[in-house]
Amino acid sequence: MTDLIIRAIAWGGYFGIFLLMALENVVPPIPSELIMGLGGMAVARGHMALVPLVAIGTLGTTVGNYFWYALGRRLGYRGSKPFVDRWGRWLTLEWDDVERMNRFFHRRGHWVVFVFRFLPVFRTIVSLPAGMAAMPRWKFLIWTTAGAAIWNFVLAQAGVILGSRFGELDRYVGPVAVATAVLVVIGYVYRVLTWKPRHPARG
């Protein structure tokens, strides 16, 4: 995957960074850690500048997250009820859970969007419930951009520090990304196997 990202950055420069970061949030598991880290390495080698790199990467992140937010807005809070009623067993959700989530997002959703920007997997998933809860568009964009800017700066700066040692970045990021994905799958399977609805369907 490292070679593919390197070629995309070499081909598109800042536009390649924007495209990769947008896709990373729409089609996981392209790791933003690797994209921005390699961008930081390009800064260290004099091929890019740090501020434009972080700005363009953050724009791509925000665009990618907005895709899921807009999908959530289109689906809507009430529009998800038939889906939850039908697939709640596999989602390990009941409609009461969705209602609580909706109320929580109205009160504290901006903090969730901001904090989840620093968490693998969840940083993309959180955009969907934010849209379903009809979080104000301006608030979603501000907090997504703020969290993404901080995280992208950290990743890019790490790439600058590593310099041209591409192998070291791939050596650590690859296993961490795989381990995170495996843990998420294991956690989901465990929850499905142990989950029991509080209000069983009446037959």
C-alpha positions as a Markdown table, in Angstrom:
| # | Residue | x | y | z |
|---|---|---|---|---|
| 1 | Met | 0.0 | 0.0 | 0.0 |
| 2 | Thr | 2.9 | 2.3 | 0.7 |
| 3 | Asp | 4.1 | 2.2 | -3.0 |
| 4 | Leu | 0.6 | 3.0 | -4.2 |
| 5 | Ile | 0.3 | 6.0 | -1.9 |
| 6 | Ile | 3.8 | 7.2 | -2.9 |
| 7 | Arg | 2.9 | 7.0 | -6.6 |
| 8 | Ala | -0.4 | 8.9 | -6.0 |
| 9 | Ile | 1.5 | 11.7 | -4.2 |
| 10 | Ala | 4.2 | 11.8 | -6.9 |
| 11 | Trp | 1.5 | 12.0 | -9.6 |
| 12 | Gly | -0.8 | 14.5 | -8.0 |
| 13 | Gly | 1.3 | 16.4 | -5.4 |
| 14 | Tyr | -1.1 | 18.3 | -3.1 |
| 15 | Phe | -4.1 | 17.2 | -5.2 |
| 16 | Gly | -3.0 | 13.6 | -4.7 |
| 17 | Ile | -2.9 | 14.3 | -0.9 |
| 18 | Phe | -6.4 | 15.8 | -1.1 |
| 19 | Leu | -7.8 | 12.8 | -3.1 |
| 20 | Leu | -6.2 | 10.2 | -0.9 |
| 21 | Met | -7.4 | 11.9 | 2.3 |
| 22 | Ala | -10.9 | 12.2 | 1.0 |
| 23 | Leu | -11.0 | 8.5 | -0.1 |
| 24 | Glu | -9.5 | 7.5 | 3.2 |
| 25 | Asn | -12.7 | 8.7 | 4.9 |
| 26 | Val | -15.0 | 7.2 | 2.3 |
| 27 | Val | -13.3 | 3.9 | 1.5 |
| 28 | Pro | -11.4 | 2.6 | 4.5 |
| 29 | Pro | -8.9 | 1.2 | 5.2 |
| 30 | Ile | -6.6 | 3.6 | 3.4 |
| 31 | Pro | -4.6 | 4.8 | 6.5 |
| 32 | Ser | -4.4 | 8.6 | 6.9 |
| 33 | Glu | -1.4 | 7.9 | 9.2 |
| 34 | Leu | 0.5 | 6.7 | 6.1 |
| 35 | Ile | -0.7 | 9.4 | 3.7 |
| 36 | Met | 0.1 | 12.3 | 5.9 |
| 37 | Gly | 3.3 | 10.6 | 7.2 |
| 38 | Leu | 4.6 | 10.3 | 3.7 |
| 39 | Gly | 3.5 | 13.8 | 3.0 |
| 40 | Gly | 5.7 | 14.9 | 5.9 |
| 41 | Met | 8.6 | 13.0 | 4.5 |
| 42 | Ala | 8.1 | 14.9 | 1.3 |
| 43 | Val | 8.3 | 18.1 | 3.3 |
| 44 | Ala | 11.6 | 16.9 | 4.9 |
| 45 | Arg | 13.0 | 16.3 | 1.4 |
| 46 | Gly | 12.0 | 19.8 | 0.2 |
| 47 | His | 9.2 | 18.6 | -2.2 |
| 48 | Met | 6.3 | 20.0 | -0.2 |
| 49 | Ala | 5.7 | 22.7 | 2.5 |
| 50 | Leu | 4.1 | 21.8 | 5.8 |
| 51 | Val | 1.3 | 24.4 | 6.0 |
| 52 | Pro | -0.2 | 23.7 | 2.5 |
| 53 | Leu | 0.2 | 19.9 | 3.2 |
| 54 | Val | -1.8 | 20.1 | 6.4 |
| 55 | Ala | -4.4 | 22.5 | 4.9 |
| 56 | Ile | -5.0 | 20.3 | 1.8 |
| 57 | Gly | -5.0 | 17.1 | 3.8 |
| 58 | Thr | -7.5 | 18.6 | 6.2 |
| 59 | Leu | -9.7 | 19.7 | 3.4 |
| 60 | Gly | -9.7 | 16.2 | 2.0 |
| 61 | Thr | -10.5 | 14.8 | 5.4 |
| 62 | Thr | -13.5 | 17.2 | 5.8 |
| 63 | Val | -14.8 | 16.4 | 2.3 |
| 64 | Gly | -14.6 | 12.7 | 3.0 |
| 65 | Asn | -16.4 | 13.0 | 6.3 |
| 66 | Tyr | -19.0 | 15.2 | 4.8 |
| 67 | Phe | -20.0 | 12.4 | 2.4 |
| 68 | Trp | -21.1 | 10.3 | 5.4 |
| 69 | Tyr | -22.7 | 13.3 | 7.2 |
| 70 | Ala | -24.8 | 14.1 | 4.1 |
| 71 | Leu | -25.8 | 10.4 | 3.8 |
| 72 | Gly | -26.9 | 10.5 | 7.4 |
| 73 | Arg | -28.9 | 13.8 | 6.8 |
| 74 | Arg | -30.6 | 12.2 | 3.8 |
| 75 | Leu | -31.5 | 9.0 | 5.7 |
| 76 | Gly | -32.7 | 11.0 | 8.7 |
| 77 | Tyr | -33.3 | 10.1 | 12.3 |
| 78 | Arg | -36.8 | 8.8 | 11.7 |
| 79 | Gly | -36.0 | 7.3 | 8.4 |
| 80 | Ser | -33.6 | 4.8 | 10.0 |
| 81 | Lys | -36.3 | 3.2 | 12.1 |
| 82 | Pro | -37.4 | 0.5 | 9.6 |
| 83 | Phe | -33.7 | -0.3 | 9.1 |
| 84 | Val | -33.0 | -0.6 | 12.8 |
| 85 | Asp | -36.2 | -2.7 | 13.4 |
| 86 | Arg | -35.1 | -5.1 | 10.7 |
| 87 | Trp | -31.4 | -5.3 | 11.3 |
| 88 | Gly | -31.1 | -4.3 | 14.9 |
| 89 | Arg | -30.0 | -7.8 | 15.9 |
| 90 | Trp | -26.9 | -7.4 | 13.8 |
| 91 | Leu | -26.4 | -3.8 | 14.6 |
| 92 | Thr | -26.8 | -4.7 | 18.3 |
| 93 | Leu | -29.2 | -1.7 | 18.5 |
| 94 | Glu | -32.7 | -1.1 | 19.5 |
| 95 | Trp | -34.7 | 2.0 | 18.6 |
| 96 | Asp | -34.3 | 3.2 | 22.2 |
| 97 | Asp | -30.6 | 3.3 | 21.6 |
| 98 | Val | -31.0 | 5.4 | 18.5 |
| 99 | Glu | -33.2 | 7.8 | 20.3 |
| 100 | Arg | -30.7 | 8.2 | 23.1 |
| 101 | Met | -27.9 | 8.7 | 20.6 |
| 102 | Asn | -30.0 | 11.4 | 18.9 |
| 103 | Arg | -30.5 | 13.2 | 22.2 |
| 104 | Phe | -26.8 | 12.9 | 23.1 |
| 105 | Phe | -25.7 | 14.3 | 19.7 |
| 106 | His | -28.0 | 17.3 | 20.2 |
| 107 | Arg | -26.3 | 18.0 | 23.6 |
| 108 | Arg | -22.7 | 16.9 | 23.1 |
| 109 | Gly | -22.3 | 15.9 | 19.5 |
| 110 | His | -19.7 | 18.5 | 18.6 |
| 111 | Trp | -17.3 | 17.1 | 21.2 |
| 112 | Val | -17.8 | 13.6 | 19.9 |
| 113 | Val | -17.1 | 14.7 | 16.4 |
| 114 | Phe | -13.9 | 16.5 | 17.5 |
| 115 | Val | -12.5 | 13.8 | 19.8 |
| 116 | Phe | -13.3 | 10.9 | 17.4 |
| 117 | Arg | -11.1 | 12.5 | 14.8 |
| 118 | Phe | -8.1 | 11.1 | 16.8 |
| 119 | Leu | -9.5 | 7.5 | 16.9 |
| 120 | Pro | -9.0 | 4.9 | 14.1 |
| 121 | Val | -12.2 | 3.7 | 12.4 |
| 122 | Phe | -14.5 | 5.7 | 14.7 |
| 123 | Arg | -13.3 | 9.0 | 13.1 |
| 124 | Thr | -15.2 | 8.1 | 9.9 |
| 125 | Ile | -18.2 | 6.3 | 11.5 |
| 126 | Val | -19.1 | 9.2 | 13.7 |
| 127 | Ser | -20.1 | 11.4 | 10.7 |
| 128 | Leu | -23.1 | 9.2 | 9.9 |
| 129 | Pro | -24.9 | 9.6 | 13.3 |
| 130 | Ala | -24.0 | 13.3 | 13.3 |
| 131 | Gly | -25.9 | 13.6 | 10.1 |
| 132 | Met | -28.8 | 11.5 | 11.3 |
| 133 | Ala | -29.1 | 13.6 | 14.4 |
| 134 | Ala | -29.2 | 16.7 | 12.1 |
| 135 | Met | -26.3 | 18.4 | 13.7 |
| 136 | Pro | -26.0 | 21.9 | 12.2 |
| 137 | Arg | -23.9 | 21.7 | 9.1 |
| 138 | Trp | -21.7 | 24.6 | 10.2 |
| 139 | Lys | -21.0 | 23.0 | 13.6 |
| 140 | Phe | -20.1 | 19.6 | 12.0 |
| 141 | Leu | -17.7 | 21.2 | 9.5 |
| 142 | Ile | -16.0 | 23.4 | 12.2 |
| 143 | Trp | -15.4 | 20.6 | 14.7 |
| 144 | Thr | -14.4 | 18.1 | 12.0 |
| 145 | Thr | -12.0 | 20.5 | 10.5 |
| 146 | Ala | -10.5 | 21.5 | 13.9 |
| 147 | Gly | -9.9 | 17.9 | 14.9 |
| 148 | Ala | -8.6 | 16.9 | 11.5 |
| 149 | Ala | -6.2 | 19.8 | 11.4 |
| 150 | Ile | -4.6 | 18.9 | 14.7 |
| 151 | Trp | -4.4 | 15.2 | 13.9 |
| 152 | Asn | -3.0 | 15.8 | 10.4 |
| 153 | Phe | -0.4 | 18.2 | 11.7 |
| 154 | Val | 0.8 | 15.6 | 14.2 |
| 155 | Leu | 1.0 | 12.9 | 11.5 |
| 156 | Ala | 2.8 | 15.2 | 9.0 |
| 157 | Gln | 5.3 | 16.4 | 11.7 |
| 158 | Ala | 6.0 | 12.7 | 12.5 |
| 159 | Gly | 6.8 | 12.2 | 8.8 |
| 160 | Val | 9.1 | 15.2 | 8.9 |
| 161 | Ile | 11.0 | 13.8 | 11.9 |
| 162 | Leu | 11.3 | 10.4 | 10.2 |
| 163 | Gly | 12.8 | 12.1 | 7.1 |
| 164 | Ser | 13.3 | 9.6 | 4.3 |
| 165 | Arg | 13.0 | 6.4 | 6.3 |
| 166 | Phe | 9.9 | 5.1 | 4.5 |
| 167 | Gly | 10.4 | 1.6 | 5.8 |
| 168 | Glu | 10.1 | 2.6 | 9.4 |
| 169 | Leu | 6.8 | 4.3 | 8.9 |
| 170 | Asp | 5.3 | 1.4 | 7.0 |
| 171 | Arg | 6.8 | -1.1 | 9.5 |
| 172 | Tyr | 4.8 | 0.5 | 12.4 |
| 173 | Val | 1.7 | 1.9 | 10.7 |
| 174 | Gly | 0.9 | -1.3 | 8.8 |
| 175 | Pro | 0.7 | -3.6 | 11.8 |
| 176 | Val | -1.1 | -1.0 | 13.9 |
| 177 | Ala | -3.8 | -0.5 | 11.2 |
| 178 | Val | -4.2 | -4.3 | 10.8 |
| 179 | Ala | -4.3 | -4.9 | 14.6 |
| 180 | Thr | -6.9 | -2.1 | 15.0 |
| 181 | Ala | -9.1 | -3.6 | 12.3 |
| 182 | Val | -8.8 | -7.1 | 13.8 |
| 183 | Leu | -9.8 | -5.8 | 17.3 |
| 184 | Val | -12.8 | -4.0 | 15.9 |
| 185 | Val | -14.0 | -7.2 | 14.2 |
| 186 | Ile | -13.4 | -9.3 | 17.3 |
| 187 | Gly | -15.3 | -6.7 | 19.4 |
| 188 | Tyr | -18.2 | -6.7 | 17.0 |
| 189 | Val | -18.5 | -10.5 | 16.8 |
| 190 | Tyr | -18.3 | -10.7 | 20.7 |
| 191 | Arg | -21.1 | -8.0 | 21.0 |
| 192 | Val | -23.3 | -9.8 | 18.4 |
| 193 | Leu | -22.9 | -13.1 | 20.2 |
| 194 | Thr | -23.6 | -11.7 | 23.7 |
| 195 | Trp | -26.1 | -9.0 | 22.9 |
| 196 | Lys | -29.7 | -9.4 | 24.1 |
| 197 | Pro | -32.5 | -7.0 | 23.3 |
| 198 | Arg | -34.1 | -5.3 | 26.3 |
| 199 | His | -37.5 | -5.5 | 24.6 |
| 200 | Pro | -37.7 | -8.8 | 22.8 |
| 201 | Ala | -40.1 | -8.9 | 19.8 |
| 202 | Arg | -43.4 | -10.4 | 20.7 |
| 203 | Gly | -44.4 | -13.4 | 18.6 |
